[in-house]
Amino acid sequence: MFSNRFKIIWEQASELSATLAKPLDSLQQGVASDYAPFLWSESFGLGGKLDQAIIARSADVKAALYGGQVFVIVPIYVTSICEEQCLYCNYRGGNKGIGVERKRLTDDELEQEAIYLVEEKGQRVLELVYASDPRMRVDVMCRHVELLRRVLERHGGGLVGISAEALEESDYRRLIDAGLCWSVLWQETYDQAQYAVLHPGRTGDGTGPC
């Protein structure tokens, strides 16, 4: 998780703490170096100018995307087969307890789950949840996203997201092309020592299992 590239980027970002922040109206969208100096500002996180700009921009994006509507996000657990050993998770690979049943949905089973949620329960926002299943690569995820989008389109449309391990940028682009609307990536802690305790088998330097 904490790869050498992460360390290099952190060092580069830290160097920017000594630079002067530009006026907010001159910041270039997507240029990290323009925003980094604000992260060391005493007012950051306390209602300063950047905080207010972020809040205002977030409100605009939210209004454009959702128009004041509230959505219930319904998870569909595609697989409970996992190679990880995260101590807090019931799906961890080492959990061999009584009553633990591993299941990987077929495309037909996934479609039936989606049809039930959309037709019977009226849900329109579905989230595909994946463990670290070695068979669940981006090709499969794209197929699943397309499958759910087809089900939703037959009933007026909706949104599809995923909760999965970190992927490459090219993979996310493929998923977006398949119809993905968002992705969730959970990160319990950035403390490397605590991360190693919670995730046995990961080295913290990017060389552990994926």
Buried (B, 14 or more C-beta within 10 A) or exposed (E): BBEEEBEEEEEEBEEBEEEEBBEEEEBEEEEEBBBBBBBBBEEBEEEBBBBEBBEEEEEEEEEEEEEEEEEEBBEBBBBBBBBBBBEEBEBBBEEEEEEEEEEBBEEEEBBEBBEEBBEEEEBBBBBBBBBBBEEBEBEBBBEBBBBBBEBBEEEEEBBBBBBBBEBEEEBBEBBBEBBBBBBEEEEEEEEEEEBBEBBEEBBBEBEBEE
